[in-house]
Amino acid sequence: MHTSSKVGIIGGGVSGLYFAWLCHENKIPFTLLESTPRLGGALETSCNKNGVIELGAHTLYNTYEECLRWIEVLGLKICNKSSLPYRLKFGNEYQSFFKSFHWMEALGNMGAWWQWRRLKNKPLSIQEKFSVLFGKRNCQELIFPFFNALLNQDAEAFPADWVFKKRKKNKRYPRKFTLEGGLSTLVETVESKIKESVYLNSTPKNIAEKDGVYFLQTHAQSFAFSHLVLATPLDQTASYLKTILPHLSPYLEGFCSVQTLSVAVDSVRSPRFPVMSGAIAKDAPFRSFITNDTQKNSEDMRSCVFHFKNPTEPFPLETIQKALFLTEQKDIFVRQKKINTMPKITVENKKQIEILMEEIQKNATLFLCGNAYGGCGIEDCLMRSKKEFERFSRSLIKP
């Protein structure tokens, strides 16, 4: 027996969750299938007596127009984030960006700015955009490590226009903020309202399309949908497209995902460790770490999340010990671990994504959402889901 509804949504990360919310808001029957035991994807908060710490995305901004609308509709409370600095980790030292910047190299590059102005409207990678502006040494020591941390991958080839988007500021909100109780509050609030339409631990084994209906089979149940949303990683999306729209799957060939191991720890406070929002590392097993120093918390303890480059290797506790200037490993308490996944996007394969986005417009019953269709940020995901939902809504209007 098949369970059916108007639309099936595969993937309960922020993209799939927002599409589901828009269906709920517009009273459209839907079913959301998530392969893991929880919704939210990169939004996951760890809370204990030492405070709140985020294992994935950790900050919202007042330029996130769609996200702000969602927060307002849900009635969630925001918390301002105090402006503590981020620092660069060089060996056993932490330095400010200003102090670490090689000013003479940048000044010597000023003659090349005309070249950058000529190229700025062309599709450039992070490397192409900033090497001209700031020089090789600044890029290798400061710029690239910053973007590697921001995007959780080696970001030199990442398309710069996906990072630098002009967005209107909502000045009723602070420039950067979080939610009371952490970002998972958003996920939990939405889940409480749509839980009857959610199936966790449900991965479609196969998807078939016949006579305008999509048939899905999980380990426990069968489903039938007139419309289907794929809010899944690119490799998984490619696998599904092979069976339902095989002519589109080649556009996703060769794509891969990058995984990061995020480790939340509580530790004794070292007087040698400066107060900061977090740090970016160049030559370390982790790309960055974030602290909860921006919150009011214990005077004796601090919490941090370290984002390690290689999730398949056991993370070295000694590395965390040295980074936090602690004398003994027993002063560190591992709170929680999480694997975060990002698409590996380059200027070249971005073209394939753009062609796929154009081609999918020709199909009135299949929709693609996620962090690979125009940007990797929370707001990018929400805007893509909104755009696909609007296309879905138009498909429901009978001519």
N, C-alpha and C positions, 0 to 999 in steps of 0.2 A: 504493500500500500504506500502511495506517495503522499508526503506532506507538501501542500502547494500554497503559494501566495503570489502576489503580483510581481514581486522582485526578490531575487536572492542576492545577498551580499556576501562575498567570500573574503574574509579578512577583517579582523576586529581591531586593527590599529586605529590611529586617529583619523585616517582617511575613511575607512569603512564605517567607523563609529559615527562620523559626522554625516555621511550619506544616510545611515540608518536614522539619525536624529531628524534630518530633513524630511524623511518619509513619515516619521512619527508626528512631526510638527504639522504635516499636511494630511494626516490621517490616511496614509497609503499603506496597505498591508505589506509587510516585508518579513524576511527571515535572514538573520545574520549568523554566519558560520565562522567560528574562530578555532584554529587548530590547537591553541594553547589553553591552559586553565584560566586565563585572565584576559580581559579586554585592555586596550590602551596602547599596546605596542611600546613606543619609546617613552610614553608617559608612565612613569612608575616612581612612587614616593616611598621612602623608608622613614618611619617615625618611631622614635623611642624617647626615653627620658632625657637623652642628650640633644634632642631636637630633630628637625626635619631635614632630610637630605634627598636630592633627586638622583636617580640612577640613570636617567636619560636626559631628555630636554630639561633645562633647569630655570629658564627665564622667559617671560613674556614681555612684549614691548607695546608701546602705545601706537605703533604703526600697524598693529595686527587688527585691522578693521573687522574682519569676519570673526576672528577669535573673540574680540571684545563684544560683538553682538551676541555670540553664544553664551558668554559669561553673564551678560546682562539678563538674557532670557531665563537662564537657570538660577539667577539670583545669588551668584557666588560672591563671596567677599574677597577683595584683593588685599595684598600686603606689599607695601613699598619695599624695595631692596636698597639698603644703604650703599653708598658709592665707595666701596673699598676697591683698591687697585688690584689689577691682575699683574703678575710678575713673570719674568723669564727665569727659568732655572738653567744656570750655567755651572756644571759640576756640582759643588756643594754650596753655591751662592745663589741668592735671589736678587735680581736687578730689575729696575723699572725699565719700561720700553724706551723712555726718553734717554736714560743714561746709556742704554745698550745700542742705541741707534748710531750708525756711522755717518755723521753729518757731512763730513768732507766728501765722502763718496757720493752722497746724494746731490750735494752742490756741484760736484764735478760732472754730474749727469744732466744738469739743467739744459745743456745744449741739445740734448736728445728729446726734450719735451715736445718740440714741434712734431717729431716723428710719432709720439704717442697721440697727440691731438689728431693727427691724420688717420691713425688706426683705431681710435676709440669707439667708432661706430661699427667696427667689424667684429665678428665673433672671435674673441680672444680667450685664451686660457689664463689662469691665475699667473702662470710664469710669464707669458707674453705681456700681460698688462703691467706687471710690477717690475720686471727686470729693467725695462726701459726707464721707469720712473726713479727707482731707488738704487739700482746697481746690484751686482751679483752677491757681494758679501752681505748686504742688508737682507737680501732675499733669502739666502741660505741660512742665516742665523736668526732672523726675526720674522720676515713675512711668511715664508713657507711653513715654519713650525706653527705660526698662528692659525693659518688656514687648515693645516693638517688637523689641528685640535678642533677647530670649528666644525669641520666636515667629517671627522673621524676616519680619515684616509689620507694617503699621499695625494695632495690636492694640486700639484703643479699643473696637471693637464685639465683640471676641472674648469668648466665654462664660467668665466668671470661674471657674465650677465645674469647667471642664476643666483649669484650672491648679492650683487649690487642692484637692487630694484628700488625705484622711487616709490615710497608709500606715504600716504597722507597721515599726519600725526593727529591723534585724538587727544587734545590738550586737557581734557577732563581727567585723564589718567596720568600717573607718573611715567617717566620715560621707560623704565623697566620695573617689572613687578612680578610677584608670584601670587598664589592663592592661599588663603588661610587653610592650613592643613596640608598644603602641597598641591602639586598639579594633578595628582591622582584623584583629588576631590572632584574635578571635572568629570573624569571617567566614571567614578562611583555614582555621581548624581545622575548622569545619563543612563547608566546601567540600571539603576533603581526604577527608571521610568519605562524601560524597553525590555526588561529581562524576560518577559514571556515570549519574546520573539528571538531570543538569543540561544544558540547552541554552542557551548564550549567544548573543547577537546574533540572538535569535529572537522576532520580534513577530508575533502572530497577525493575519493580514490580515482574516480573518473567522471568526466563530464561529456555528455552527448547532446546534440541538438537534432530534433526531428519535428518536422511540420511546425516550426516556429515555437517549439517548447524546449527548454533546457532541462535535461534529466541529470541529477547528481546522486551519487551513492557514497555515503560515508560508512564507517565500520558498523554503525548501528541503525541507519535509517536511509530511506530514499526520499528525494525531493524533486519537485517539478516546478519550474518558474517560467513565466512568459518573458521576463527580463532578467538580465544577469549583470552583476557588478563584480569586477575583479579588482580588489584592493589588496593585491598580493605582491611579494617581491618579484622582480623582473624574470628571474629564472623559472619561478612557479607560473607566472602569467604566460610565459612562452610555452610551457608544457601544456597548459589548458588550451591555448590557441591552436596547438597542433591538431587537436581533435574537433574543435568547433569552427575555427576559421584558419585552416592550414596555410592559406596564402599570406596571412599576416605574421605568422610565427617567425619567418626568416628575419624580420626587422629586429628581433630581440636575440638573435644568435650572437654568441660571443660575449654577452653581458654577464657580469658576475656581481656578487654582493661582497661587501667588506664587513667583517664582524669585529667588534670590540668587546673586550671583557671589562665590565664596570664593577668595581669592588668598593663597597661602602664600608668604612672602618670608623670606629670610635678610638680615640687615643688620649693618653695623658697629654696635657699641654706642656710643651717645652718653652721655657723663657727665651730660647734662642730663635724660635720660629716666629717670623713677623706676622702680624695680622694682615690678612689679604682675602680677596674673593676666591683666588685660585692661582694656579701657575701653569705655564706652558713649557714643555721640555723639548729639547732638540735631541740630545743623545741619551735617551733613557728608554727602558722597556715600556713606559707609558707616554702618551702624547700630552696628557694634561691631568690636572686634578682640580676639583672644586671643593671649597670649604663651606661650612655653615657659619663662618665668622660674621656674616651679614645679619645674623639673627641674635636675639637675646638668648643666650644659653649658658651652660655651666661654666664657671670660672676655672674649673679643674680639668674639664674634658672638652675636646673638639671633635667634630665629625668631618670626614672628607670622603669624596668618591674619586678613585683613581681609574682612568680609562686606559687599559693596557692594549697594546697593538695586536698581540697574538693571543687569541682566546684559547688556542689549543695547548699552550704551554702553561704549566703551573705558575701562578704569579709569585714572584719572589717577595716574601715578607720583609726581607732585608732591605729591598729597594724602598719600601714604604717607610721603614724605620729610619733610613738615612735621609729621606726626603723631608721627614717631619722632625729631624734633629733629636731623635729619641735614643737613649743609651741602651735600652733593652727591648727585645721583641715582645716581652710579656706586657708591655705598656700599650700594645695594639690589640684591639678586639674586632675581628671581622664580623660585620653586621649582616651583610647581604651581598649577593653577586647577581649579575644580570648580563646576558649577551645582547648587545645592540647591533642591528643590521642596517647598513646603508647601501644604496646602489653605487656602483663604481661608474661614474659618468665622466666622459671626456668631451672635448670640443668635437671630435670626430664622431663618436657614437651618439652624441646628442642629435645629430642630423637624422639618424635612424629613428630616434624617438619622435622627432617632429613629423616625420613622414607617417609613422604609425598613428600619431594623434590626428592627422588629417584623414587617413584611411578609415579610422574607426568612426568618423563622423557619418560615413555612408551606411552604417549599420544602426538601425533604430531600436535594437533590443539588447545590445552589448555595450558595456561602459567600463572604462579603465580609470582607476583612481590610484593614488599613492604618491610616494616621495620621489618619483622619477619622471614626472610629467610637468616640468617647468620650474622645479626648485625643491630643495630638501627640507625647508623649514616648516614649522607648524602651520603658519599662515599659507604657505604654498600648497600644502596638502588640503587645507580647508577650502581654498579657492578652487582647486581642481575638482574637489568633490561637489562644490556648489555648481560649478559650470556643467559637470556631467549630470547632476540632478536636474538642472534646468532643461538639458537636452532630453532626459528621461521624461520629464513632465510634458514636454511638447509631444513626445511620442504617444502619450495617453490620450491626446485630443484627436478624436476621430474626424477625418475629413468630411 
